[in-house]
């Protein structure tokens, strides 16, 4: 089955690989320091940007021809008389391109695409500080946290794409589980694995060790605990404790219990492969994103569309949850000479008015609480409440200038743990000590 890239939602593999160029650029980024940026001049009275021509960066996931974004761009130009030129970059292009903007102090681009990895990588070196310039009360809290570093906001989220637990209600009921209230901890799910498996059907298909996935899925476990992977300033690893050990141990327990489909762990298509397994009825559950939930619930693409259930991601401890995000956003180039107009456009792109259009037309998962609670959205998008609820928990991807090295480290150690070459305790020791060395090397 060929899976389309549904309009309006990010490509997960693209985001995960967006940090691929970070290791090459690390010396440059470190050398550029962390210069602050002056406050963006406030617009006075009616916004009139006649004669102003902005340039904005977009990606495949934020294609400017899609309904919500296209409508926002048109409305902003009509309202302010300003013009917007668009640049479309691939995820692999962005790290090098942005490093070039930074190195040259390029003021030719005004609005910058963002996700947590880019915000952590460039922060106030490239993005203007938007703290206190944007009313964030209506946004899902986790989306704002993801676009902030050390409590400073650098981009405004346009959607709330988040991973959650997706399961087959019929299979769960057949296994003696409550299909409307599935187990909420990993250990409870592991105990149910024998009953969930049947013939060639697995209990869960999640690409825990797929290309570029290792660190992300590890965080889906760790984020359900009070512990964070990194300190707020990104200079210290902070998971060398009971919770860090529990995250490694819980992954190891899932592997040994037979809950996770061994054949799906390293699928090269990652979530786009596991959705095929789920939609064909060959697994009882998966951890996946809103984009792929839409595929599983579409009768034209899924054999099990009638029985799809969704819930918060399981937690390591009772009454907890945590996940990983794929939030996308827009920020203002700190070198732009048209920052007031650029901020105005960012606010338009992320406004409730056009997030509503994006959801109703393209199933864009809204980042605004008011849109998630809009009656039309609730009627046509049943996971709206779930996305809002999942966003109240930790969904951080811990974007940092050394993200690529982090991913490489976790990839190797988790593979060693899977193959039995290291214990969970040894995996914790290795990742913690080596990650701190990576951090120290970057900053010193």
Secondary structure, DSSP 8 states (H G I E B T S, - for coil): ------TTS--HHHHHTTTTTHHHHHHHHHHTTT----------SS---TT-EEEEEE-GGG-TTSHHHHHHHHHHHHHH--EEEEEE--HHHHHHHHHHHHHHT--S--EEEEEHHHHHHHHHHHB---TTTS--TTB-HHHHHHTEETTEE--EES---BEEEEEEHHHHHHTT--TTS---BHHHHHHTHHHH-BTTBBSB---TTSTTTHHHHHHHHHTTSS--SB-TTS-SB---SHHHHHHHHHHHHHHHHT-B-GGGTT-TTTHHHHHHHHHTT-BSEEEEEHHHHHHHT-TTT-TTGGGEEEE---BSSTT-----B--EEEEEBTT-S-HHHHHHHHHHHT-HHHHHHHHHHH----SBHHHHT-HHHHHH-TTHHHHHHHTTS-------TTHHHHHHHHHHHHHHHHTTSS-HHHHHHHHHHHHHHHHHHHH-
